Amino acid sequence: MATPTYSAHAQSGDPPDTVHFPSRDGRTNLVGYLFRPTARKPGRAPALVHLHGRRGPYSILAQGRYDATTLTQRHLFWARFWAARGCFVLIVDSFLPRGFPDGFAAGTHAQRPAEIDEVTVRPLDAYGGLRFLAQHREIDRSRIGLQGWSNGGSAALAAMAIGTLRSVGLAPDAGFRAALAFYPGCGLNDAFRTGYTAYAPVQILIGSADEEVPPPRCEALVADNRRPGNAVALTLYPDATHDFDDPGWRRQGVAANAAALADATAKAAAFMGEHLKL
């Protein structure tokens, strides 16, 4: 199995380091982009793993260049958002190492290959990222969170399931401290029809006008699994669309999206602030 490797560490405010580390699938060497904190407190820092959506982490303007210079505005926005709050951020690319650098078009879920499945495979990439960060001498391994978008949001939900944690041989105190899932497909390929139990707090954020995934499935996931100790919550933004947090003009030109983004950043900061002790 491949072992983690680092490029030369970037200084605060510089572009991210390109890093390589193994997935917990036992066969894939992943590529990631490690952002360092731009604000630091004494001692080891908290960190987050980020999981991209169906198009991958790169801009549609990448034109065949898949690296740190072509990350999307949204990934850069959120990585810098957390870096400014004292966190390391690791953007995990699940697609390029498996031969799908451009990701997938909307409406192609049924045709996507099994090797990038968001319920059975991509959570193992998240745990590969967790292990990579936990080995970093500047990171507090007890304060690592997870954040995913769309297909990556579904992967985050699956990763936070107690059964997934057990499948990689970890106890809850060795897993993620909390997770944010932005507009995930909450059906999760029917893998949790008999019940979904998260081992740590999860916050789902989705717009009522989402055109790619059905919000009622997320409402049902939360309502059907509401019980003591299962800390899964939902924020539903009226009239907000899929990708409501994309900072580009196309999405932020929609008033409901701009309102949702403003609330989501505040809610995310408070949520991770509590659970990662920012």
N, C-alpha and C positions, 0 to 999 in steps of 0.2 A: 504494500500500500504506500502511496506517496506520502511524504511528510511535509508539514507546513514550511513555506519559504517566504522570506520577506525581501522586498527591494530596500534600498536605502530609505530610512525613515524621512518623510517629509516634515518640514518645520511647520509650526502653526501658521495657518493662513495659506499654505502652499497647496497645490493639487494633491489629491489622495495618492497613497502608495498603491501600486498594483501588487496583489498578493496571490499566492496559490496554496491550496489546502485541500485535503480529501473530504469528500462527502461521507456521511455515515452509511452510504449504500455499499461501500467496500470496493468500488471500482472506478469512481469518477473523481478526477482531480479538478477541482473547481477554480475559477478565477474570481477574485473579489477586489473591491476598491475600499481601502481603509482610510477614513478621514480621522484626523487627530483633533482633539479639543482645541478650540481657540480661546477658551477661558478655563482655567484650572483651579481647583482647590488642592490643598495639601493632601498627600497620600495617593492611593490608587484611584483611578477614575472609573465611572460607570460606562456602559457601552450598549449599543443596540445592533442587532442584525436586521437588515432590510431585505425584503423579498419582492422582486419586481412582478409586474403583471404580464399579461399574455404576449405583449410585444417585446418583452425583454427590457433591459435597462438603458438601451441606447436610443438616441434621437432618430426620427425618421429621416433626418438629413445626414445621417452618418456616412452614407455613400460608401459602404464597405469598410469603413474604419471603425473597429469595435474596441475602444479603449476608454481611458478616463476622460479623454478630451471630448467624447461624444455622448456622455451620459445625458439623460433627459433633464429638462428644467425642473421637473418635480423631484427627481432623485437628488439633484443638487440642492434644491430648496430645503428638503427635509434633512439632508446630511448636515448642511450648514446650520439649520435650526437647532439641531441637537448638539453640534460642535460648540455653538455659542453658549450652550448650557452645561458645558463641561464634559461632554460625552465623546467617546470614540464611536464611530459608525462604520459598520462593514456592510457594503452593498454586495450581495451574493448574486452572481450570474449563473443561473441554472441552465441556460439555453445554449450559449456559445460553446461550452465544453462538450455538449452533446450533439453539436452539429446544426443548431437552429438559431443562428445569430440574429436573424430578423424577427424572431418570434412568430406569432400566428395572428391571422385576421380575426375579426369579430365573427361570431357565428360558426366557428370551426371546431368547437369543443369536442364533438363526437368523432372527429377525424384525427385528433392529435395523437401522437405516438405514446405508447405506454411508458417509455423511458423518461418522460417529463411529467408524469401524473402528479397533480397537485395534492393528492391525498396520500398516496403510497410512496412517492419518491421525493418530492420537493421538501417535505418535512425533514427528511434525512439530510438534505443540504443545509437546512436551518441548524440542525444539530452539529453538522460539520463546522459551520460558522461559529456556533457557541463554543465548541471545543477549541477552535483556533483562537478566539478572543480570550478564553480562560487561560491559555498558555502564555499570554502576553504579560510581560513583567510590569507594565504600567496600568493594567486593568484589574479591577476588583471583580473576581469571578462570581461573587455573590450578588452583583448588581448588573446583570445583563438582561436586557429586554428584547422584544421582537416586534417588528412592524412590517405589515405586508399590504399590498394593494391588489385588488381584483383577483386574478388567479393566484397571486402571491398572498392575498388576504385569505383565500381559501386554504392555502398551504399553511399559513400561520394558525388558522383555526384547527386544522388537523394536527399540527405540531403540538398544540397546547392540550390535546386530549390525553388523558392519563394513560390510555392504552398505548399511544404512540411513544410517550416517554418511557414506559416500561419496555417497549420493543427495542429501544437502544440501550437498555440496561442502566437507566438513571433513576435515582430517587428524586422526588419533587424538589428537595432543597438543592439539587445539582442542575436543575433545569432553568428555564427562563423565569424571571421574576414576574413578568406581566407581558401582555401583548395587545397591540392595536391592529385591528383588521379593517381596512378601508374598502368599502363596497365589495365584499367577497361574494362568491357564489356559495350560498349557505346550504345548498343541497348536499354538497360534499360527496357526490357520486353515490349517494345512499349508503355510505359506509357507517353512518351513525343512526340508522333507523331505530335501533333499540335503545338509543339514549346517548347523549353527549355530556361528558363530564370533563371540565377543564381542571387542571391541577393548580393553576394560578389565575389571577384576575385577567379577564379578557374584555375589551371594549370594542364593539362593532360600530362603525360609522358609515351610514349609507343615505343616499338621497331618495326621496319618494318618487322622483321622476327618472330613476336610473333606467337607461335604455338597454343595458346589457345583462344585468342580473336582476332577478325579481326580489324586491324588498320583502314581500310577504314570507319568503322562505327564511329570511333572517329573523323576522318577527316570530315565526313559528319555532325556529331553533331555540330562541331564548325562552319563549313562553312554555314550550313543551318540556324544557329541562330546568325549570325554575324550582330549586330546592335548596335547603340550607347547605352552605359550603361550596356551591357551584356558582362562582362569581363571574357570570357571563352577562354583560349588559349591552343594550342597544341604544344608539342615538339615531333617530330618523329625521333627516332634514327636509322640510317641506319644499317641494319643487326643485330640489337640487338633482343634478344629473350624475351619471358615471363620470369619474375623473374630476369631481367637483373641486379637488384641491390642486389641480394642475395650475401653476401660476401664470400660464400664458394667457394672452388676451382673449382667445376663443372661448375658454371656459370662464374666465373671470369677468367677461363681458355680460354674463348672465347674473343678474342681481342675486338670485337664490344661491348660486354657487359661491359668490363672493361672501355672502353672509355665512354660508356653511363653512367656508375655509377659515373665516375669522373665529368662529366658535370652535372649530376642530383644533386649531392650533392652541387655543387657550385650554381646551379640554385635554388635549394630548400632553401639554406641559404639566398640567395639574396631576394627571393620571400617572405619568412616568415620574414626575417629581415625588409623588408619594411612594411609589413602589421601588424606584431606584435610588431614592434619597438624594435627589439632585440639589 
